[in-house]
Amino acid sequence: MSAPPPPSVYTVLSEREKVFTLLIATSVNFLGPASANIYFPALGEMAKDLNVSNSQINLTITSYMIVQGLVPLLTGNLSDQKGCRPVLLMCLLIYLGVNIGLALQDSFAALITLRCLQSFGSSGATVISTATVSDLITRAERGKYMAYVSLGFTLGPAFLGWRSIFWFLAILAGVIILVIAPFLRETCRVVVGNGSVPPQPWNKPISLALAHRSSPPPRPDYSTVVSLSSKKNCRCSTVFGIFDSLKVVLNKPVGVLILCSTVFFCGFMSVMSSIPALLEQKYNFNALEIGLCYIPFAVGGFAARWTQTREQLEQIPLEKVRLELGVPLVYLSCLSLLGYSWVMNYDVHISAPLTMLFLLGNTIIGANNTFSTLMIDLHAYRPATAIAGMNMYKFLCGAGAVAAVLPLVGIIGIGWVGTVIAGLWLVVSPGLWMIYFYGHAWRKSLQSEQA
């Protein structure tokens, strides 16, 4: 039997196993935002088919986001305590069944109800897939891999469809389940530590069991298992730990980060949800043409991976590592949003708003990735709990923003709506500077109190 891995080994998974697991995480992370955004191009067509207004059809996004903010409070904490793999499979099975129902329904009431159930499955799975990055990847690599995992968020709006959208999502979920069930290893550090500790017998994939038959497994290194009872890692343990996610906002740097991230996300969702109605109204585009207009945003978001590239040194406080690029990206997002909203306001050639959408996608996705990565850095031992708490505030507020944006555009115009949003981003940006300069001291002070 081989010797236990040295303490410096963050995970015993090989590079190939890490890449495979992160590919699965990227695929799963596609489902949540894709389910929220993927039918943006077809919103006008759906409203006509179901005989409702554009504002009413936007309520399907609002209801989705409300559930998206609440469900991870349960699934995120449960996965941090019992393991990611079983909770992920449960969420995906629910998601698969609901998408089949969505593809077959033909009423607005059924659409609203099933969208809520769809969010139940996808949002829980998305939070767990994001937490996988923290379980497998060290701090120095985390920003790069978070950009890859967030590609699902970027690519979702680039696809088209109506009923076929839900069939596509159902098929995708089925394929992911068929891969996860036999091949995906448990990564939760509470359960398996750095991967050397065997999971519960019922939580072991068939491929791992077969591999251990042909070659002996590594000796379990129990020193790498994270204890939830430790004061350092968890201040309070409840049956499902739901209140842990709610309490993350009481941590000073985390609370400021959540405030800034929430305001930023509300503006982002307001822009994304208003694009179909504006393109249909100003350029008389159909669903296919509207879908193609999301591609520049998706390409810009993909390019954010290189925008974020930076050598990350362990001795530099993580708050400065992340926000050194995150803060400038916020200000560039303000400029990009102002440019997009005013060129859209004056009905210029379509190339102008598409160019601004590319710039907006690059800067806004880069900033969002920075916020999520920093949140995981601050809660590396319970990443799903941290992301669930952050998402609750973001999605509940974002749901209200989506419901309000089209009526507001009708009153003051998209130019002034974009100006107001950019102004709000500027107002909260000093909070990021506070984290940059004082976040490290706040975090060390809190750790001393909990020790």
C-alpha positions as CSV (number, residue, x, y, z in Angstrom):
1,M,0.0,0.0,0.0
2,S,1.3,3.4,-0.9
3,A,2.4,6.0,1.6
4,P,0.0,8.8,2.5
5,P,0.4,12.0,0.4
6,P,2.5,14.8,1.9
7,P,0.6,17.5,3.7
8,S,1.4,20.0,0.9
9,V,-0.8,18.0,-1.6
10,Y,-4.0,19.9,-1.9
11,T,-5.7,17.1,-3.8
12,V,-4.6,13.5,-4.8
13,L,-6.5,13.7,-8.0
14,S,-4.4,13.7,-11.1
15,E,-4.4,16.6,-13.6
16,R,-6.5,14.5,-15.9
17,E,-9.1,13.8,-13.1
18,K,-9.1,17.5,-12.1
19,V,-9.8,18.6,-15.7
20,F,-12.5,16.0,-16.1
21,T,-14.2,17.1,-12.9
22,L,-14.0,20.7,-13.9
23,L,-15.4,20.0,-17.3
24,I,-18.4,18.4,-15.5
25,A,-18.6,21.5,-13.3
26,T,-18.6,23.8,-16.3
27,S,-21.4,21.8,-17.9
28,V,-23.5,21.8,-14.8
29,N,-22.8,25.5,-14.3
30,F,-24.2,26.1,-17.7
31,L,-27.7,24.9,-16.6
32,G,-28.6,27.5,-14.1
33,P,-27.9,30.7,-16.0
34,A,-28.8,29.0,-19.3
35,S,-32.2,28.2,-17.9
36,A,-32.7,31.8,-16.9
37,N,-31.2,33.4,-20.0
38,I,-31.3,30.9,-22.9
39,Y,-34.8,31.8,-24.1
40,F,-34.2,35.6,-23.9
41,P,-34.2,35.7,-27.7
42,A,-37.6,34.0,-27.9
43,L,-39.4,36.0,-25.2
44,G,-41.3,38.0,-27.7
45,E,-42.4,34.9,-29.6
46,M,-43.4,33.2,-26.3
47,A,-45.4,36.2,-25.2
48,K,-47.4,36.1,-28.5
49,D,-48.0,32.3,-28.3
50,L,-49.2,32.5,-24.7
51,N,-51.1,35.8,-25.3
52,V,-49.4,37.8,-22.6
53,S,-47.3,41.1,-22.6
54,N,-43.6,41.4,-22.6
55,S,-43.7,42.6,-19.0
56,Q,-45.7,39.5,-18.0
57,I,-43.4,37.1,-19.8
58,N,-40.5,38.7,-17.9
59,L,-42.2,37.4,-14.7
60,T,-41.0,33.9,-15.7
61,I,-37.5,35.2,-15.2
62,T,-38.4,36.9,-12.0
63,S,-40.0,33.8,-10.5
64,Y,-37.1,31.7,-11.6
65,M,-34.6,34.1,-9.9
66,I,-36.6,34.1,-6.6
67,V,-36.4,30.4,-6.3
68,Q,-32.8,30.5,-7.5
69,G,-31.9,32.7,-4.5
70,L,-33.6,30.5,-1.9
71,V,-33.0,26.9,-2.8
72,P,-29.2,26.9,-2.6
73,L,-29.6,27.8,1.1
74,L,-30.6,24.2,1.6
75,T,-28.6,22.4,-1.2
76,G,-25.4,24.4,-0.6
77,N,-25.2,23.7,3.1
78,L,-26.3,20.1,2.6
79,S,-23.6,19.4,0.1
80,D,-21.0,21.0,2.4
81,Q,-22.0,18.5,5.1
82,K,-23.0,15.3,3.3
83,G,-21.1,15.6,0.0
84,C,-21.5,17.3,-3.4
85,R,-22.2,14.2,-5.6
86,P,-25.5,12.9,-4.1
87,V,-27.0,16.4,-3.9
88,L,-25.9,17.2,-7.4
89,L,-27.5,14.0,-8.8
90,M,-30.8,14.8,-6.9
91,C,-30.9,18.3,-8.3
92,L,-30.2,17.1,-11.9
93,L,-32.9,14.5,-11.8
94,I,-35.5,17.1,-10.7
95,Y,-34.2,19.4,-13.5
96,L,-34.5,16.7,-16.1
97,G,-38.2,15.9,-15.3
98,V,-39.2,19.6,-15.1
99,N,-37.7,20.4,-18.5
100,I,-39.7,17.7,-20.1
101,G,-42.8,19.3,-18.6
102,L,-41.8,22.7,-19.8
103,A,-41.4,21.5,-23.3
104,L,-45.0,20.0,-23.3
105,Q,-46.9,22.8,-21.5
106,D,-49.0,25.4,-23.3
107,S,-50.3,27.8,-20.6
108,F,-48.7,30.8,-18.9
109,A,-49.7,29.5,-15.4
110,A,-48.0,26.2,-16.1
111,L,-44.9,28.0,-17.4
112,I,-44.6,30.1,-14.2
113,T,-45.0,27.1,-12.0
114,L,-42.6,24.8,-13.9
115,R,-40.1,27.6,-14.1
116,C,-40.0,27.7,-10.3
117,L,-39.4,23.9,-10.2
118,Q,-36.8,24.2,-12.9
119,S,-34.9,26.7,-10.8
120,F,-35.1,24.4,-7.8
121,G,-33.1,21.8,-9.7
122,S,-30.7,24.0,-11.6
123,S,-29.8,26.5,-8.9
124,G,-28.7,23.9,-6.4
125,A,-26.6,22.1,-9.0
126,T,-25.0,25.4,-10.1
127,V,-23.9,26.3,-6.6
128,I,-22.4,22.9,-6.0
129,S,-20.5,22.9,-9.3
130,T,-19.0,26.3,-8.4
131,A,-17.9,25.0,-4.9
132,T,-16.1,22.2,-6.7
133,V,-13.5,24.7,-7.8
134,S,-12.6,25.4,-4.2
135,D,-12.4,21.7,-3.3
136,L,-9.9,20.9,-6.1
137,I,-8.0,24.1,-7.0
138,T,-5.6,26.1,-4.9
139,R,-6.0,29.8,-4.4
140,A,-3.2,30.6,-7.0
141,E,-5.2,28.7,-9.7
142,R,-8.7,29.5,-8.6
143,G,-9.3,32.7,-10.6
144,K,-8.3,31.0,-13.9
145,Y,-10.6,28.0,-13.3
146,M,-13.5,30.1,-12.1
147,A,-13.4,31.8,-15.5
148,Y,-13.7,28.5,-17.2
149,V,-16.5,27.2,-15.0
150,S,-18.4,30.5,-15.6
151,L,-18.4,29.9,-19.4
152,G,-21.8,28.3,-18.9
153,F,-23.0,31.6,-17.7
154,T,-21.5,33.3,-20.7
155,L,-22.7,30.9,-23.4
156,G,-26.3,30.5,-22.3
157,P,-27.8,33.5,-24.0
158,A,-26.2,32.7,-27.3
159,F,-28.6,29.8,-28.0
160,L,-32.0,30.0,-29.6
161,G,-35.4,28.3,-29.5
162,W,-38.8,28.0,-27.9
163,R,-40.0,24.5,-26.9
164,S,-36.9,23.0,-28.4
165,I,-34.9,25.0,-25.7
166,F,-36.4,22.9,-23.0
167,W,-35.9,19.6,-24.9
168,F,-32.2,20.7,-25.3
169,L,-31.8,21.4,-21.6
170,A,-33.5,18.1,-20.7
171,I,-31.2,16.1,-23.0
172,L,-28.2,17.9,-21.7
173,A,-29.1,17.2,-18.1
174,G,-29.7,13.5,-19.0
175,V,-26.2,13.3,-20.6
176,I,-24.6,14.9,-17.5
177,I,-26.4,12.5,-15.2
178,L,-25.2,9.5,-17.2
179,V,-21.6,10.8,-16.9
180,I,-21.8,11.8,-13.2
181,A,-23.4,8.7,-11.9
182,P,-20.6,6.2,-12.9
183,F,-17.6,8.5,-13.1
184,L,-17.7,11.7,-10.9
185,R,-15.8,11.4,-7.6
186,E,-16.9,13.1,-4.4
187,T,-14.8,16.2,-3.9
188,C,-16.3,17.8,-0.7
189,R,-13.4,18.2,1.7
190,V,-15.6,17.6,4.7
191,V,-16.2,14.1,3.3
192,V,-13.0,13.0,1.5
193,G,-10.4,15.6,2.5
194,N,-7.9,15.9,-0.3
195,G,-9.5,12.9,-2.1
196,S,-7.5,10.2,-0.2
197,V,-10.3,9.5,2.3
198,P,-12.9,7.1,0.9
199,P,-16.5,8.5,0.7
200,Q,-19.6,6.8,2.1
201,P,-20.1,3.4,0.3
202,W,-23.3,4.6,-1.3
203,N,-21.5,7.7,-2.6
204,K,-18.7,5.9,-4.4
205,P,-18.9,5.9,-8.3
206,I,-18.6,2.6,-10.0
207,S,-15.4,3.7,-11.8
208,L,-13.6,4.4,-8.5
209,A,-14.6,1.0,-7.1
210,L,-13.3,-0.8,-10.2
211,A,-10.0,1.3,-10.1
212,H,-9.4,0.2,-6.5
213,R,-9.8,-3.4,-7.4
214,S,-6.9,-3.2,-9.9
215,S,-4.6,-1.0,-7.8
216,P,-4.6,-0.3,-4.1
217,P,-6.0,3.1,-3.1
218,P,-3.8,5.7,-1.3
219,R,-3.7,5.5,2.4
220,P,-6.3,7.9,3.8
221,D,-4.9,11.1,5.1
222,Y,-7.5,12.2,7.6
223,S,-5.6,15.3,8.5
224,T,-7.0,16.9,5.3
225,V,-10.6,16.3,6.3
226,V,-12.3,19.6,7.2
227,S,-14.3,19.5,10.5
228,L,-17.5,21.5,10.5
229,S,-17.4,21.6,14.3
230,S,-14.1,23.6,14.2
231,K,-14.6,27.1,15.2
232,K,-12.2,28.2,12.6
233,N,-14.3,26.8,9.8
234,C,-17.8,27.1,11.1
235,R,-19.2,29.3,13.8
236,C,-22.6,27.6,14.1
237,S,-23.8,24.1,13.0
238,T,-27.5,23.4,12.5
239,V,-29.4,20.5,11.0
240,F,-28.9,21.7,7.5
241,G,-26.9,24.8,8.3
242,I,-29.3,27.1,6.4
243,F,-28.7,30.0,8.7
244,D,-25.0,29.8,8.0
245,S,-25.6,31.1,4.5
246,L,-27.8,33.9,5.9
247,K,-25.1,34.9,8.4
248,V,-22.3,35.3,5.9
249,V,-23.4,38.9,5.5
250,L,-22.5,39.6,9.1
251,N,-18.8,39.1,8.2
252,K,-17.7,42.7,7.5
253,P,-15.7,42.2,4.2
254,V,-18.2,39.6,3.0
255,G,-21.2,41.9,3.8
256,V,-19.6,44.7,1.8
257,L,-18.7,42.3,-1.1
258,I,-22.3,41.0,-1.2
259,L,-23.7,44.5,-1.3
260,C,-21.5,45.5,-4.2
261,S,-22.0,42.2,-6.0
262,T,-25.8,42.5,-5.6
263,V,-26.1,46.0,-7.0
264,F,-23.8,45.0,-9.9
265,F,-25.8,41.8,-10.6
266,C,-29.1,43.7,-10.6
267,G,-27.8,46.0,-13.3
268,F,-26.5,43.1,-15.3
269,M,-29.8,41.3,-15.3
270,S,-31.7,44.5,-16.1
271,V,-29.6,44.9,-19.3
272,M,-29.8,41.2,-20.3
273,S,-33.6,40.9,-19.8
274,S,-34.4,44.2,-21.7
275,I,-32.3,43.3,-24.9
276,P,-35.0,41.2,-26.7
277,A,-37.8,43.8,-26.3
278,L,-35.5,46.7,-27.4
279,L,-34.1,44.9,-30.4
280,E,-37.6,43.9,-31.5
281,Q,-39.0,47.4,-31.0
282,K,-36.1,49.4,-32.5
283,Y,-34.8,47.1,-35.2
284,N,-37.8,44.8,-35.8
285,F,-35.7,41.7,-35.3
286,N,-37.1,38.2,-35.0
287,A,-36.1,35.6,-32.5
288,L,-33.2,34.2,-34.6
289,E,-31.8,37.7,-35.2
290,I,-32.1,38.6,-31.5
291,G,-30.3,35.4,-30.6
292,L,-27.4,36.2,-32.9
293,C,-27.1,39.6,-31.2
294,Y,-26.2,37.9,-27.9
295,I,-23.1,36.3,-29.5
296,P,-20.9,39.5,-29.1
297,F,-21.8,39.5,-25.4
298,A,-20.9,35.8,-25.1
299,V,-17.6,36.3,-26.9
300,G,-16.7,39.2,-24.7
301,G,-17.5,37.1,-21.6
302,F,-15.3,34.3,-23.0
303,A,-12.4,36.8,-23.4
304,A,-12.8,37.8,-19.8
305,R,-10.7,34.7,-18.9
306,W,-7.7,36.6,-20.4
307,T,-8.7,39.9,-19.0
308,Q,-8.5,38.4,-15.5
309,T,-5.1,36.7,-16.1
310,R,-2.6,37.7,-13.4
311,E,0.2,36.1,-11.5
312,Q,-1.3,35.3,-8.1
313,L,1.3,35.1,-5.4
314,E,0.4,33.4,-2.1
315,Q,2.1,36.1,0.0
316,I,-0.2,38.9,-1.3
317,P,-3.5,39.3,0.6
318,L,-6.2,37.6,-1.4
319,E,-8.4,40.7,-1.3
320,K,-5.8,42.7,-3.2
321,V,-5.1,39.8,-5.6
322,R,-8.7,39.7,-6.7
323,L,-9.7,43.4,-6.6
324,E,-6.6,44.7,-8.2
325,L,-8.3,43.8,-11.5
326,G,-11.9,43.6,-10.2
327,V,-12.2,47.3,-9.3
328,P,-11.0,48.6,-12.7
329,L,-13.4,46.2,-14.4
330,V,-16.3,47.7,-12.5
331,Y,-15.4,51.2,-13.8
332,L,-14.9,49.9,-17.3
333,S,-18.3,48.2,-17.0
334,C,-19.9,51.6,-16.1
335,L,-18.4,53.1,-19.3
336,S,-19.4,50.2,-21.4
337,L,-23.0,50.3,-20.1
338,L,-23.3,54.0,-20.7
339,G,-22.1,53.5,-24.3
340,Y,-24.5,50.7,-24.9
341,S,-27.5,52.3,-23.4
342,W,-27.1,55.6,-25.3
343,V,-26.3,54.1,-28.7
344,M,-29.4,51.9,-28.2
345,N,-31.4,55.0,-27.2
346,Y,-30.7,56.8,-30.4
347,D,-31.4,54.0,-32.9
348,V,-28.0,54.0,-34.5
349,H,-26.7,51.2,-36.8
350,I,-26.9,47.8,-35.1
351,S,-23.0,47.5,-35.2
352,A,-22.7,50.1,-32.5
353,P,-24.8,48.4,-29.8
354,L,-23.2,45.0,-30.7
355,T,-19.8,46.4,-30.2
356,M,-20.8,47.8,-26.8
357,L,-22.3,44.5,-25.9
358,F,-18.9,42.8,-26.6
359,L,-17.2,45.3,-24.3
360,L,-19.9,45.0,-21.7
361,G,-19.7,41.2,-21.7
362,N,-15.9,41.3,-21.3
363,T,-15.9,43.7,-18.4
364,I,-19.1,42.7,-16.6
365,I,-18.4,38.9,-16.7
366,G,-14.8,39.6,-15.6
367,A,-16.0,41.6,-12.6
368,N,-18.7,39.0,-11.6
369,N,-16.0,36.2,-11.8
370,T,-13.8,38.3,-9.5
371,F,-16.6,38.7,-6.9
372,S,-17.4,35.0,-6.9
373,T,-13.8,33.9,-6.7
374,L,-13.1,36.3,-3.8
375,M,-16.2,34.9,-2.0
376,I,-14.9,31.4,-2.3
377,D,-11.5,32.5,-1.1
378,L,-13.0,34.0,2.0
379,H,-14.9,30.7,2.7
380,A,-12.6,28.1,1.2
381,Y,-13.7,25.4,3.7
382,R,-17.5,25.8,3.0
383,P,-17.7,27.2,-0.5
384,A,-21.2,26.1,-1.4
385,T,-22.5,27.7,1.8
386,A,-20.8,31.0,0.9
387,I,-22.0,31.0,-2.7
388,A,-25.5,30.1,-1.6
389,G,-25.6,33.1,0.8
390,M,-24.3,35.4,-1.9
391,N,-26.7,34.2,-4.5
392,M,-29.7,34.6,-2.2
393,Y,-29.2,38.3,-1.9
394,K,-28.2,38.7,-5.6
395,F,-31.1,36.8,-7.1
396,L,-33.9,38.1,-4.9
397,C,-32.8,41.7,-5.7
398,G,-32.2,40.8,-9.3
399,A,-35.7,39.4,-9.6
400,G,-37.1,42.8,-8.7
401,A,-34.8,44.5,-11.1
402,V,-35.9,42.3,-14.0
403,A,-39.6,42.9,-13.2
404,A,-39.1,46.7,-13.1
405,V,-36.7,47.3,-16.0
406,L,-39.1,47.3,-19.0
407,P,-41.7,49.6,-17.4
408,L,-38.9,51.9,-16.4
409,V,-37.5,51.9,-19.9
410,G,-41.0,52.8,-21.2
411,I,-41.0,55.8,-18.9
412,I,-37.5,57.3,-19.1
413,G,-35.8,55.4,-22.0
414,I,-33.0,53.0,-22.1
415,G,-30.4,55.7,-22.1
416,W,-31.3,57.1,-18.7
417,V,-31.9,53.6,-17.3
418,G,-28.4,52.7,-18.2
419,T,-27.1,56.0,-16.7
420,V,-28.9,55.2,-13.4
421,I,-27.5,51.7,-13.3
422,A,-24.0,52.9,-14.0
423,G,-24.4,55.6,-11.3
424,L,-25.5,53.0,-8.8
425,W,-22.4,50.9,-9.6
426,L,-20.2,54.0,-9.0
427,V,-22.0,54.7,-5.7
428,V,-21.2,51.2,-4.3
429,S,-17.7,51.0,-5.7
430,P,-16.0,52.6,-2.7
431,G,-17.0,49.5,-0.8
432,L,-14.6,47.5,-3.0
433,W,-11.8,49.9,-2.1
434,M,-12.6,49.4,1.6
435,I,-12.2,45.6,1.1
436,Y,-9.0,46.2,-0.9
437,F,-7.3,48.3,1.8
438,Y,-8.9,46.9,5.0
439,G,-10.3,43.5,4.1
440,H,-7.2,41.6,5.1
441,A,-7.1,43.2,8.6
442,W,-10.9,42.6,9.1
443,R,-10.4,38.9,8.2
444,K,-7.5,38.4,10.5
445,S,-9.3,40.1,13.3
446,L,-12.3,37.9,12.9
447,Q,-10.1,34.8,12.8
448,S,-8.5,35.8,16.0
449,E,-11.9,36.2,17.7
450,Q,-13.0,32.8,16.5
451,A,-9.7,31.0,17.5
